[in-house]
Amino acid sequence: MSAIKMRAFWMVGTLALVLVAVQVARSEPTASPKVFKNGDVLTAEDLNANFAGAVPTTSVPYVWSAFAQAQQDLGRLEAAYVSEGRVATFSFSSPVAGDVLLSASYEIRVRNSFESSTRDQCSVQTVVSDAQTGGFGSCTLGFSCNQPGFATNAINANLPTQDGAGTYLGLSQSVSRVLPLKQGLNTYYLIGRTNCPAGIWGAISFSAITVKNGGNATLSIP
């Protein structure tokens, strides 16, 4: 083959490779990452699309925690009686969306009636929720509730420490629940209610861990 023919063949082949490279560079990115093979043209568009797909997920755990000593009294105390109220608000900003495991540990100090001749059992209930109100749903005060993130205490009508004195019964508890997580600002609530003369929530620790939800699970009793 003459030198002129060899040069023409080389130029045609080079032009074909350039056209292929331009065509690849102009191709639209696909939803799934591009898998490169030896000899493929590495374009900025394909590489950027692959890197954009590598976004954080809830398989990478993040954790937030906060503590408060403030005490919230939701007891009856005559005209100041409140049957349900927000005990604490827990807020944080998450870089990912998915699910979150919320845990709250707290102390309850409560007393039952000793001023009156009528001594009835009273209850203290707590729930963790993503709504500021309505966290107890249709559950009735004074009875256990069939829902996650819920705790209840039944206070005896005639506690020995309450027979003619104003001392309090102290109880330590915790509740936990998996709830949806948004990317950005998230706010969750610890909600309490009681029909006791005095019910004080205090020394509250709240924590949240992003989780990858494994789906439904079953719990059998016994």
Residue pairs with C-beta under 8 A, 6 or more apart in sequence:
1 9
20 41
21 41
21 43
24 40
24 41
24 43
24 46
25 41
25 43
25 44
25 45
27 45
29 45
29 46
29 49
30 49
33 49
33 50
33 53
34 46
34 49
34 50
36 42
36 46
56 95
56 96
57 96
57 98
57 212
58 96
58 97
58 98
58 99
58 181
58 210
58 211
58 212
58 213
59 212
60 96
60 210
61 209
61 210
61 211
62 94
62 95
62 96
62 209
62 210
63 207
63 208
63 209
63 210
64 92
64 207
64 208
65 205
65 206
65 207
65 208
66 90
66 205
66 206
66 207
67 204
67 205
67 206
68 88
68 203
68 204
69 202
69 203
70 202
70 204
71 200
71 201
71 202
71 203
72 85
72 87
72 88
72 192
72 200
72 201
72 202
73 198
73 199
73 200
74 82
74 84
74 85
74 87
74 192
74 193
74 194
74 199
74 200
74 201
75 81
75 82
75 110
75 194
75 196
75 197
75 198
75 199
75 200
76 194
76 195
76 196
76 197
76 198
77 197
77 198
82 193
83 141
83 193
83 194
83 195
84 133
84 136
84 191
84 192
84 193
85 191
85 192
85 193
86 132
86 189
86 190
86 191
87 106
87 126
87 189
87 190
87 191
87 192
87 201
87 204
88 104
88 106
88 189
88 190
88 201
88 204
88 206
89 132
89 187
89 188
89 189
89 190
90 102
90 104
90 187
90 188
90 189
90 190
90 206
90 208
91 185
91 186
91 187
91 188
92 185
92 186
92 208
93 184
93 185
93 186
94 100
94 181
94 182
94 183
94 184
94 186
94 210
95 183
96 181
96 183
96 210
97 181
97 182
97 183
98 180
98 181
98 210
98 211
98 212
98 213
99 178
99 179
99 180
99 181
99 210
99 211
99 212
99 213
100 178
100 179
100 180
100 181
100 186
100 208
100 209
100 210
100 211
101 176
101 177
101 178
101 208
101 209
101 210
101 211
102 128
102 149
102 176
102 177
102 178
102 179
102 188
102 206
102 207
102 208
103 174
103 175
103 176
103 206
103 207
103 208
104 126
104 128
104 174
104 175
104 176
104 190
104 204
104 205
104 206
104 207
105 172
105 173
105 174
105 204
105 205
106 126
106 172
106 173
106 174
106 190
106 201
106 202
106 203
106 204
106 205
107 170
107 171
107 172
107 173
107 201
107 202
107 203
107 204
108 124
108 126
108 153
108 170
108 171
108 172
108 173
108 199
108 200
108 201
109 168
109 169
109 170
109 171
109 198
109 199
109 200
109 202
110 122
110 124
110 153
110 155
110 168
110 169
110 171
110 194
110 196
110 198
110 199
110 200
111 159
111 162
111 166
111 167
111 168
111 169
111 196
111 197
111 198
112 119
112 120
112 121
112 122
112 155
112 156
112 157
112 158
112 159
112 162
112 196
112 197
113 119
113 120
113 122
113 157
113 162
113 197
114 162
114 163
114 164
114 165
114 166
119 157
119 158
120 157
121 142
121 154
121 155
121 156
121 157
122 142
122 155
122 157
122 194
122 195
122 196
122 197
123 141
123 142
123 143
123 152
123 153
123 154
123 155
123 194
123 195
123 196
124 152
124 153
124 155
124 171
124 192
124 193
124 194
124 196
124 199
125 136
125 139
125 141
125 145
125 150
125 151
125 152
125 153
125 192
125 193
125 194
126 150
126 151
126 152
126 173
126 175
126 190
126 191
126 192
126 201
127 135
127 136
127 145
127 147
127 149
127 150
127 151
127 175
127 190
127 191
127 192
128 135
128 149
128 175
128 176
128 177
128 179
128 188
128 189
128 190
128 191
129 135
129 149
129 177
129 179
129 188
129 189
129 191
130 179
130 180
130 187
130 188
130 189
131 189
132 189
132 191
133 191
135 189
135 191
136 145
136 147
136 150
136 191
136 193
137 145
137 147
139 145
139 146
139 147
139 150
141 193
141 194
141 195
142 195
143 152
144 152
145 152
148 177
148 178
149 175
149 176
149 177
150 175
151 173
151 174
151 175
153 171
153 173
155 169
155 196
159 169
161 167
161 169
162 169
168 198
168 200
175 190
178 211
178 213
179 188
181 210
186 208
188 206
188 208
190 201
190 204
190 206
192 199
192 201
